[in-house]
Amino acid sequence: MTHIAVVDYGMGNLRSVSKALEHVAPNQKVIVTSDPAQIAAADRVVFPGQGAMPDCVRELDARGLRDAVVAAAAEKPFLGICIGLQLLFEHSEEGDAAGLGIFKGKVKRFAPADMHDADGAKLKVPHMGWNQVYQSQSHPLWHGIEDGERFYYVHSYYVAPEDASLDAGFSEYPARFTSCIARGNLFAAQFHPEKSHNAGLKLLSNFVQWDGGN
Amino acid sequence: MSLAKRIIPCLDVTNGRVVKGVNFLELRDAGDPVEIARRYDEQGADELTFLDITASSDNRGLILNIIEQVASQVFIPLTVGGGVRAVEDVRRLLNAGADKVSINTSAVTNPQLVADAASRFGSQCIVVAIDAKQVGDHWEVFTHGGRQATGIDAIEWARKMVALGAGELLVTSMDRDGTKIGFNLPLNRAISDAVDVPIIASGGVGNLTHLVEGVKEGGADAVLAASIFHYGEYTVREAKEYMRDYGIEVRL
């Protein structure tokens, strides 16, 4: 039986993620774990995250999980979700914190003072709710998902990768921002597939069948 | 091309059943919470809110059971409120499968709870519910299901709750709740304009035009309704199609 490890570093609620994975992968074992050895032994790794990024980095290091996460991101099917996307970058404006630095780029905050919709109404922060996601490259995780499908977001910060070729999907709020990145065996999304109804379950289902290739 | 306005059916739960009352009186049974949650999910609800209105503490554990069952079958955001008094209550609900927890009376009696819960679990999962009633020329915050006046101005209170870490505000007009005459639009607009976080308008929905007004005139980012969905007057999908026809972006 293949194993999916959900990295637990004490930040937020991982129940939604594990329930959704169990739903799409009834024949795989889903383990919520803070044990580096289990992450190293897993066939796939899901890296979620909630809360403030500086706390996430601190808790990750407090549990000695940094190396296991960086290694998994380099070698096996890996799915980052929300803060699990933001942590892959070098630096966040949130608490002026350093991330894992796997990719070059910054995590920036939405600036509500400058943000209005087409009718001139003020846009709120956090960006919360269902927004359309446009696919900027074809990818096995997009299989069977319509371009422009809506996914559920809740976040105040977004990633700005230096390398534009990382971009696998984007949304607009009101300006375009990168909401998914892909590189080799790694995919990461700002939205929450585990809370995005059928489209989200389809993405997770694609992930649990993905061999990490193209 | 942009963020959809959300429709959130609300399930008032007591002793393991969904009920709906008028101004918190005359409770009518509306069915099994898990069954109802599944139905709304199939109809395209954007989120679900459960308010535990169980009076006695004996039956408080029931809501955890219900949330666990719903969370393993329904993959949209779930908010749970009612009787949340301590950070430990928030943790228990999140562990059962809630994505957000709504704090109401305890935010007034102990505002530090909002700050503590937001710093521990993140603002994204802390909703502060504001029950407001018109008193003279302003809106005042009420607690205990609208029975107890606090003397606090609702607009100032909204700003304070956001400053403490609330990620979203659920604004209920106690004058309108259960009346089916529509949201209190000026109240919603005033709070929406006062803060940067999303606002859920609640209290008074009787038809689909009220939902459109809540967004267009009330400045709501999400609209919450109970009875129009519970008794089959409208499906969530019908509500969304109606809103779309009035130029509101929805998830269909």
Interface residues (C-beta under 8 A of the other chain):
Chain A: M11 G12 N13 R15 S16 K19 A20 E22 H23 Q50 G51 A52 P112 D117 A118 A121 K122 L123 K124 V125 P126 H127 M128 G129 W130 N131 Q132 R150 Y152 Y153 V154 H155 S156 E172 Y173 P174 E194 K195 S196 H197 G200 L201
Chain B: M1 S2 L3 A4 K5 R6 D41 D46 A71 S72 F75 I76 P77 L94 N95 A96 G97 A98 D99 F121 G122 S123 Q124 C125 G167 E168 D193 D196 V197 P198 I199 G219 D221 A222 R251
